[in-house]
Amino acid sequence: MTRDQRRLLLISYAYPPVGGGGVQRSVKFAKYLPQYDWRPTVLTAADPSVPVRDSDLSMELDPETTVLRARTFEPSYRTKQKLIATQTESSFSPKQWIRRSARKAAMALLQPDPQVLWNPSASRLATRTLRDIPHEAVYVTGPPFSSFLLGRTLKRRFGLPLVLDFRDEWLLASRHFENHQRSAIEIRRQRKLLDKVLRAADAVVATTQASANELSRQIDAAGGRASVHCIYNGYDEDDVAQRSTETSASDRLRIVYTGTLWKLTDISPLVDALLQLATTDPDSAARIDLVLAGRRTPHQDAIVRKLDPTCVNVQGHDYLPHGQSLELAASADVLLLLLADQPGAERVVPAKLFEYLALRRPILAVCGDGETASLVGRHGHTLRFSPSHADGIARCLVKLLDQRPVVADADAPSLDQFSRRVQTGQLAAIMNAVSRCRSSLT
């Protein structure tokens, strides 16, 4: 570390070898912060309860970055999934009633999320580190939102500026996540916890401008004074520089989707369009390859299986390491972007959008009005349909088949603002501001 660099405690529950879009945000910030005179110390879980691993992201870690790993006392991800499945069972038996009751009791205690079981050991390790080595600020990214409570504890203990990075909106995510809370009592508890961390924060970062506006309103309601900023998810030039953008000469249409399929990325509209096409124009349907890579909830998997009896060629992959996922996306004729028309979704922008744009491939966006629609309308060669417009999607697929090869817009606007390097500069500016504010008060 150079003499001019300042230390930042970067708290990210999930970090390589864990995979996923949220992990990439933390990895890229840690990668580029030293260029802006901030040296991160990463605090993460030693044995996180997560669904996927990614060896590609592990290779990106800077050997000069200190990574601290604290044990979590959560059950494994597989065990948590079994508990979630217990809740959805329709049959009844005394044993099932006991399991459901136990799950409800556990979820009532583990607020705001099960990852709160990581906080005690993480707090001890962070406390030892901050006592031994001076740091200038604490940055916490969530979900899990229980990590924000850890950040609040460290601020109160050491008086360091606290920056909270909301990769998702807390209350919106609580409604849609697999372990979401439903009762009025639990929702009130979530709101109270959210208010506490917002009052403690010196700065808050959101991944969309609409979410930043919503967080600003929530901070005012909670009586907080944090500044609010928008730093979108983005793309790393190092990741996309070597990806081919050549168009296939085949007469087939290759549609690629990378990422998780779940409630907020419902694939039903595309499946409905393909089912319609398989009935009305089977010759066209037979020329379509639908390639899916990523985790799928059981409900979404059942929707995809509706295509099994049709002539549509569906190729399914589990989660792929980041580099392989990008290679698959670069092979697409059309990249598929999904965002369900749920309340609050108008403030959401899927993280994969920015790598899609950087690959300069045409994008088929199935989403309602909102920030995602606004972004795809301004960048790249995009075709957008409402999730309720399956007929329009089907007609669009036929047109794309007739236009083979599909060519992206060569005059698309610059994407520099979504560069991970540039975005890290925005985060460093926020850190500079909260550090100066602290210095002026001491």
Legacy VTK file of the C-alpha trace (Angstrom):
# vtk DataFile Version 3.0
C-alpha trace
ASCII
DATASET POLYDATA
POINTS 442 float
0.000 0.000 0.000
1.373 3.428 -0.941
1.664 6.202 1.616
-1.244 8.142 0.104
-3.681 5.223 0.103
-6.341 4.969 2.782
-7.837 1.756 4.093
-11.472 0.790 3.608
-13.203 -2.117 5.328
-15.324 -3.643 2.544
-17.955 -5.993 3.984
-19.449 -8.420 1.479
-21.024 -11.599 2.855
-20.563 -13.309 -0.530
-17.136 -13.126 -2.157
-15.155 -15.529 -4.373
-15.105 -18.467 -4.597
-18.838 -17.618 -4.382
-20.368 -16.746 -7.764
-23.211 -14.541 -8.963
-23.896 -11.046 -10.237
-23.860 -9.414 -6.805
-20.411 -10.837 -6.068
-19.022 -9.259 -9.240
-19.898 -5.780 -7.958
-17.775 -6.280 -4.842
-14.915 -7.919 -6.749
-14.721 -5.117 -9.308
-14.796 -2.388 -6.658
-11.981 -4.170 -4.786
-10.066 -4.541 -8.063
-10.138 -0.873 -9.025
-10.242 0.996 -5.679
-6.425 1.057 -5.322
-6.294 3.115 -8.537
-8.220 5.787 -6.631
-6.010 5.692 -3.511
-8.229 3.371 -1.461
-6.950 -0.014 -0.314
-9.807 -2.372 0.638
-9.709 -4.932 3.413
-12.447 -7.421 2.512
-14.514 -9.066 5.247
-16.569 -12.013 4.016
-18.038 -15.334 5.134
-15.718 -18.331 5.393
-18.468 -20.851 4.635
-21.372 -18.894 3.149
-24.736 -20.566 2.638
-25.056 -19.831 -1.093
-26.174 -21.715 -4.232
-23.249 -21.227 -6.657
-19.450 -21.062 -6.863
-17.311 -19.429 -9.553
-13.642 -20.245 -10.096
-13.324 -17.457 -12.694
-14.030 -14.744 -10.131
-11.470 -16.262 -7.744
-8.763 -15.680 -10.356
-9.545 -11.949 -10.352
-8.624 -11.434 -6.702
-5.641 -9.162 -6.111
-3.084 -11.037 -3.970
-2.282 -7.720 -2.251
-5.873 -7.374 -1.022
-6.393 -8.715 2.480
-9.447 -10.996 2.615
-10.757 -11.854 6.100
-13.132 -14.805 6.353
-15.398 -15.199 9.381
-17.391 -18.340 10.095
-21.175 -18.319 9.768
-23.495 -20.485 11.843
-26.205 -20.812 9.197
-27.448 -24.134 7.901
-26.300 -25.095 4.419
-28.078 -23.687 1.381
-29.510 -27.132 0.605
-30.987 -27.344 4.117
-32.551 -23.912 3.747
-34.115 -24.954 0.438
-35.636 -28.002 2.096
-37.177 -25.760 4.742
-38.616 -23.516 2.042
-40.054 -26.580 0.244
-41.672 -27.662 3.518
-43.695 -24.457 3.527
-45.178 -25.198 0.084
-46.281 -28.786 0.764
-50.039 -29.144 0.308
-50.526 -32.385 2.232
-50.848 -32.467 5.997
-49.420 -34.650 8.728
-48.373 -33.986 12.331
-44.725 -34.249 11.287
-45.185 -31.674 8.512
-47.041 -29.351 10.895
-44.117 -29.514 13.328
-41.610 -28.778 10.536
-43.638 -25.833 9.258
-44.052 -24.440 12.757
-40.322 -24.795 13.410
-39.543 -23.000 10.159
-41.890 -20.119 10.969
-40.377 -19.776 14.427
-36.836 -19.785 13.038
-37.642 -17.201 10.363
-39.334 -14.993 12.956
-36.095 -14.978 14.959
-33.646 -14.653 12.062
-34.356 -11.065 11.108
-33.849 -9.506 8.671
-32.488 -12.701 7.048
-30.803 -15.983 8.025
-27.373 -14.485 7.319
-27.687 -12.583 10.603
-26.103 -15.738 12.071
-22.840 -14.580 10.452
-22.790 -11.263 12.282
-21.385 -12.351 15.697
-18.193 -13.927 14.314
-17.876 -11.243 11.619
-18.189 -8.532 14.276
-15.431 -10.091 16.388
-13.057 -10.372 13.430
-13.838 -6.848 12.225
-13.325 -5.438 15.711
-9.892 -7.057 16.059
-8.902 -5.816 12.601
-10.024 -2.219 13.156
-8.235 -2.096 16.510
-4.985 -3.383 14.988
-4.994 -1.467 11.697
-6.411 2.068 11.201
-9.171 2.278 8.558
-10.845 5.393 7.222
-14.338 4.094 6.411
-16.654 1.080 6.329
-18.496 0.030 3.162
-21.189 -2.670 3.331
-23.025 -4.222 0.401
-26.316 -6.074 0.665
-28.270 -8.243 0.439
-27.989 -9.879 2.838
-29.320 -6.848 4.668
-28.250 -8.193 8.060
-24.732 -7.071 7.048
-25.976 -3.478 7.301
-26.652 -4.117 10.990
-23.028 -5.200 11.327
-21.917 -1.977 9.659
-24.061 0.034 12.086
-22.447 -1.752 15.036
-18.939 -1.001 13.755
-19.757 2.651 13.173
-21.033 3.045 16.724
-17.986 1.232 18.088
-15.271 3.014 16.079
-16.898 6.217 14.790
-15.979 5.445 11.177
-18.040 6.763 8.255
-20.529 4.155 7.019
-21.490 3.693 3.356
-24.310 1.252 2.568
-24.607 -0.219 -0.935
-28.165 -1.424 -1.687
-27.776 -3.863 -4.575
-31.516 -4.440 -4.129
-34.151 -2.469 -2.276
-34.614 -3.973 1.182
-38.401 -3.949 1.383
-38.886 -4.925 -2.268
-36.447 -7.830 -1.978
-38.121 -9.038 1.222
-41.349 -9.527 -0.726
-39.789 -11.498 -3.566
-36.809 -13.448 -2.216
-37.163 -17.165 -1.649
-37.120 -16.698 2.141
-39.308 -13.584 2.125
-41.346 -12.532 5.142
-45.112 -12.245 4.809
-46.767 -11.416 8.129
-47.558 -7.820 9.079
-45.470 -8.200 12.242
-42.407 -9.314 10.307
-42.821 -6.505 7.758
-42.947 -3.941 10.582
-39.783 -5.439 12.079
-38.044 -5.183 8.708
-39.056 -1.527 8.426
-37.704 -0.756 11.891
-34.391 -2.417 11.115
-34.186 -0.545 7.815
-34.833 2.771 9.593
-32.024 2.038 12.078
-29.383 1.440 9.426
-30.518 4.423 7.347
-30.126 6.708 10.369
-26.628 5.325 10.945
-25.430 5.693 7.348
-23.319 8.604 6.144
-23.916 7.735 2.496
-26.213 5.320 0.679
-25.666 3.880 -2.810
-28.373 2.367 -5.028
-28.052 0.517 -8.336
-30.772 2.525 -10.127
-31.776 6.163 -10.031
-35.367 5.248 -9.160
-34.154 3.178 -6.203
-31.950 6.091 -5.124
-35.029 8.328 -5.141
-36.949 5.775 -3.078
-34.082 5.456 -0.596
-33.927 9.224 -0.280
-37.590 9.227 0.688
-37.013 6.430 3.198
-34.039 8.250 4.743
-36.117 11.381 5.235
-38.907 9.333 6.827
-36.415 7.602 9.142
-34.826 10.883 10.228
-31.465 10.112 8.624
-28.992 12.469 6.976
-27.152 10.206 4.563
-26.296 11.435 1.097
-27.803 9.276 -1.663
-26.076 8.190 -4.854
-26.734 5.963 -7.858
-23.962 3.695 -9.135
-25.372 1.282 -11.683
-24.097 -2.227 -12.091
-21.746 -2.313 -15.035
-19.260 -4.204 -17.160
-15.497 -4.656 -16.991
-13.615 -3.872 -20.191
-11.157 -6.642 -19.319
-14.005 -9.178 -19.387
-15.578 -8.238 -22.721
-12.528 -7.153 -24.736
-11.756 -10.607 -26.139
-15.336 -11.727 -26.813
-16.249 -12.266 -30.445
-19.053 -10.163 -31.927
-19.215 -11.945 -35.274
-22.693 -12.899 -36.450
-23.452 -16.536 -37.228
-24.211 -17.401 -40.866
-26.735 -20.049 -39.803
-30.394 -19.641 -40.683
-31.314 -20.497 -37.072
-32.109 -17.928 -34.387
-30.050 -18.375 -31.226
-31.666 -16.737 -28.169
-29.466 -16.723 -25.047
-30.421 -15.939 -21.458
-27.800 -15.933 -18.692
-28.719 -15.600 -15.036
-31.256 -16.777 -12.510
-34.863 -17.429 -13.460
-37.131 -16.618 -10.534
-40.152 -14.525 -9.639
-38.728 -11.207 -10.877
-37.269 -12.734 -14.059
-40.247 -14.824 -15.085
-39.745 -16.541 -18.455
-43.474 -17.192 -18.976
-43.940 -14.475 -21.650
-41.284 -15.953 -23.923
-42.461 -19.516 -23.337
-46.040 -18.485 -24.168
-44.816 -16.862 -27.380
-42.847 -19.962 -28.356
-45.789 -22.256 -27.597
-47.976 -20.078 -29.795
-45.372 -20.130 -32.562
-44.975 -23.905 -32.326
-48.700 -24.223 -32.998
-49.184 -21.594 -35.706
-45.795 -21.740 -37.464
-43.915 -24.936 -36.528
-41.347 -24.457 -39.306
-40.229 -21.168 -37.740
-40.332 -22.590 -34.221
-38.089 -25.453 -35.318
-35.386 -22.927 -36.306
-35.171 -21.404 -32.820
-32.537 -22.346 -30.242
-33.329 -21.155 -26.711
-30.190 -21.353 -24.565
-30.585 -20.871 -20.797
-27.646 -20.708 -18.410
-28.122 -20.227 -14.692
-30.084 -21.300 -11.674
-33.848 -21.795 -12.037
-36.434 -22.042 -9.289
-38.639 -25.162 -9.471
-41.582 -23.038 -10.672
-39.556 -21.507 -13.513
-38.131 -24.899 -14.435
-41.676 -26.239 -14.798
-42.524 -23.342 -17.126
-39.504 -24.074 -19.340
-40.456 -27.767 -19.511
-43.697 -26.785 -21.258
-41.536 -26.497 -24.380
-40.406 -30.138 -24.210
-43.157 -31.460 -26.541
-42.547 -28.699 -29.096
-40.025 -28.419 -31.910
-38.200 -25.541 -30.175
-34.634 -26.563 -29.330
-34.078 -25.755 -25.635
-30.562 -26.048 -24.244
-30.286 -25.757 -20.479
-27.129 -25.187 -18.440
-26.663 -24.814 -14.716
-24.757 -21.820 -13.377
-21.649 -21.222 -15.484
-18.446 -19.482 -14.372
-18.449 -15.836 -15.393
-16.100 -16.242 -18.353
-18.081 -19.130 -19.812
-21.312 -17.210 -19.302
-19.913 -14.265 -21.269
-18.736 -16.580 -24.064
-22.231 -18.026 -24.281
-23.793 -14.560 -24.372
-21.382 -13.465 -27.091
-22.538 -16.406 -29.222
-26.139 -15.173 -29.268
-28.055 -13.789 -32.193
-30.357 -12.189 -29.632
-29.823 -11.769 -25.885
-32.890 -12.196 -23.694
-33.574 -9.761 -20.844
-36.467 -10.503 -18.466
-38.131 -8.407 -15.776
-41.562 -9.353 -14.474
-44.274 -6.723 -14.213
-44.391 -6.780 -10.388
-44.958 -3.785 -8.068
-41.622 -2.041 -7.589
-40.019 -3.699 -10.619
-40.089 -0.366 -12.423
-37.171 0.625 -10.136
-35.129 -2.518 -10.924
-32.442 -2.920 -13.598
-31.069 -6.481 -14.056
-27.302 -6.464 -13.567
-26.689 -8.490 -16.733
-28.046 -5.669 -18.921
-24.728 -3.811 -18.896
-22.653 -6.766 -20.053
-25.324 -7.442 -22.686
-24.901 -3.868 -23.922
-21.103 -4.106 -23.849
-21.207 -7.238 -26.019
-23.044 -5.193 -28.671
-25.536 -7.952 -29.372
-29.223 -7.283 -30.143
-31.398 -7.506 -27.033
-34.958 -8.794 -26.705
-36.198 -7.085 -23.540
-39.417 -8.346 -21.948
-40.241 -5.805 -19.280
-42.784 -3.188 -18.292
-42.300 0.567 -18.150
-39.599 1.818 -15.813
-35.865 2.349 -15.571
-34.911 -0.825 -17.429
-37.161 0.138 -20.345
-35.626 3.608 -20.378
-32.059 2.269 -20.452
-32.621 -0.334 -23.168
-34.393 2.290 -25.246
-31.310 4.528 -25.196
-28.593 1.935 -25.733
-27.967 -0.672 -28.365
-30.225 -2.538 -30.767
-33.165 -3.471 -28.541
-36.656 -4.840 -29.053
-38.939 -4.359 -26.053
-42.277 -5.962 -25.223
-44.538 -5.914 -22.207
-44.666 -9.267 -20.342
-48.354 -9.473 -21.286
-47.651 -9.168 -25.020
-46.855 -12.777 -25.994
-48.427 -12.259 -29.442
-46.029 -9.421 -30.191
-43.045 -11.454 -29.025
-44.064 -14.323 -31.334
-44.359 -11.991 -34.327
-40.991 -10.460 -33.445
-39.317 -13.878 -33.454
-40.634 -14.588 -36.946
-39.340 -11.222 -38.147
-35.913 -11.905 -36.627
-35.798 -15.246 -38.412
-36.581 -13.496 -41.693
-33.825 -10.930 -41.053
-31.030 -13.444 -40.440
-28.318 -12.523 -39.708
-29.430 -10.157 -36.930
-27.126 -7.131 -36.752
-26.605 -4.870 -33.738
-26.730 -1.080 -33.937
-23.246 0.112 -34.913
-24.029 3.683 -33.795
-25.026 2.801 -30.214
-24.122 5.451 -27.604
-20.963 5.208 -25.518
-21.127 2.917 -22.493
-18.249 4.534 -20.593
-20.494 5.530 -17.692
-21.146 1.825 -17.026
-17.464 0.850 -16.963
-16.556 -0.803 -13.647
-13.382 1.287 -13.560
-15.319 4.540 -13.965
-17.955 3.460 -11.446
-15.277 2.656 -8.876
-14.114 6.244 -9.285
-17.635 7.328 -8.331
-17.494 5.159 -5.214
-14.045 6.560 -4.316
-15.454 10.093 -4.588
-18.186 9.156 -2.108
-15.555 7.723 0.255
-13.492 10.896 -0.068
-16.510 13.008 0.821
-17.532 11.050 3.933
-13.895 10.906 5.088
-13.499 14.688 4.719
-16.714 15.190 6.652
-15.421 12.994 9.469
-12.079 14.850 9.525
-13.830 18.191 9.817
-15.769 16.949 12.845
-12.725 15.587 14.705
LINES 1 443
442 0 1 2 3 4 5 6 7 8 9 10 11 12 13 14 15 16 17 18 19 20 21 22 23 24 25 26 27 28 29 30 31 32 33 34 35 36 37 38 39 40 41 42 43 44 45 46 47 48 49 50 51 52 53 54 55 56 57 58 59 60 61 62 63 64 65 66 67 68 69 70 71 72 73 74 75 76 77 78 79 80 81 82 83 84 85 86 87 88 89 90 91 92 93 94 95 96 97 98 99 100 101 102 103 104 105 106 107 108 109 110 111 112 113 114 115 116 117 118 119 120 121 122 123 124 125 126 127 128 129 130 131 132 133 134 135 136 137 138 139 140 141 142 143 144 145 146 147 148 149 150 151 152 153 154 155 156 157 158 159 160 161 162 163 164 165 166 167 168 169 170 171 172 173 174 175 176 177 178 179 180 181 182 183 184 185 186 187 188 189 190 191 192 193 194 195 196 197 198 199 200 201 202 203 204 205 206 207 208 209 210 211 212 213 214 215 216 217 218 219 220 221 222 223 224 225 226 227 228 229 230 231 232 233 234 235 236 237 238 239 240 241 242 243 244 245 246 247 248 249 250 251 252 253 254 255 256 257 258 259 260 261 262 263 264 265 266 267 268 269 270 271 272 273 274 275 276 277 278 279 280 281 282 283 284 285 286 287 288 289 290 291 292 293 294 295 296 297 298 299 300 301 302 303 304 305 306 307 308 309 310 311 312 313 314 315 316 317 318 319 320 321 322 323 324 325 326 327 328 329 330 331 332 333 334 335 336 337 338 339 340 341 342 343 344 345 346 347 348 349 350 351 352 353 354 355 356 357 358 359 360 361 362 363 364 365 366 367 368 369 370 371 372 373 374 375 376 377 378 379 380 381 382 383 384 385 386 387 388 389 390 391 392 393 394 395 396 397 398 399 400 401 402 403 404 405 406 407 408 409 410 411 412 413 414 415 416 417 418 419 420 421 422 423 424 425 426 427 428 429 430 431 432 433 434 435 436 437 438 439 440 441
